[in-house]
Amino acid sequence: MSYAVIALGGKQYRVRKGDRLVVDRLGHEPGDEFEPTVLASGDGEGISDGGSVKAVVEEHLLGKKIRVFTYKPKRNSSRRRGHRSRLTRVRIESVS
């Protein structure tokens, strides 16, 4: 079965047809089809440069909430902050 290594949001992913990825938020709308940058592709027997991959944005979502608490003893100093990552779920339609 063929696979490809693609670059999305500064990270690299090894994908096959039908894979679903959760990546950092992309600028595409849900339902949009796009072609990510292909770094390498392979068919199980060798690796070659190039190739093409088609992907579809399924949905935008929010990651798990992370709470950060900083405390400095003897200084009456504390700080509580939170963060939720903005993510996108992507489905790989085809790898060639």
NORRASUL-V304525 format. One record per pair of residues at least 24 apart in sequence whose ideal C-beta (glycine too) atoms are under 7 Angstrom apart, sorted by the first residue. I is the first residue (numbers start at 0). J is the second residue. D is the distance in whole Angstrom. If there is no record, write none. Layout:
i	j	d
I	J	D
I	J	D
//
This chain:
i	j	d
0	43	7
1	40	7
1	41	7
1	42	5
1	94	5
2	40	7
2	41	6
2	94	6
3	37	5
3	39	7
3	40	4
3	50	5
3	52	5
3	94	5
4	38	5
4	39	5
5	35	4
5	36	6
5	37	6
5	38	7
5	52	6
6	35	7
6	36	5
6	38	6
7	35	5
11	38	7
14	52	7
14	91	5
14	94	7
15	91	7
15	94	6
16	91	6
16	93	6
16	94	5
17	91	6
18	91	5
19	88	6
19	90	5
20	89	5
21	86	5
21	88	5
22	86	7
22	87	6
22	89	6
23	86	7
24	59	7
24	85	4
24	86	6
24	87	5
25	56	6
25	87	5
27	56	5
28	56	7
29	56	5
29	57	6
29	58	5
29	59	7
30	56	7
31	56	5
40	94	7
50	95	6
51	95	5
52	91	6
52	94	5
53	92	4
53	93	5
54	89	5
54	90	7
54	91	5
54	92	6
55	90	5
55	92	6
56	87	6
56	89	6
57	88	4
57	89	7
57	90	5
58	88	5
59	87	5
60	86	5
60	88	6
61	85	6
61	86	7
62	86	5
//
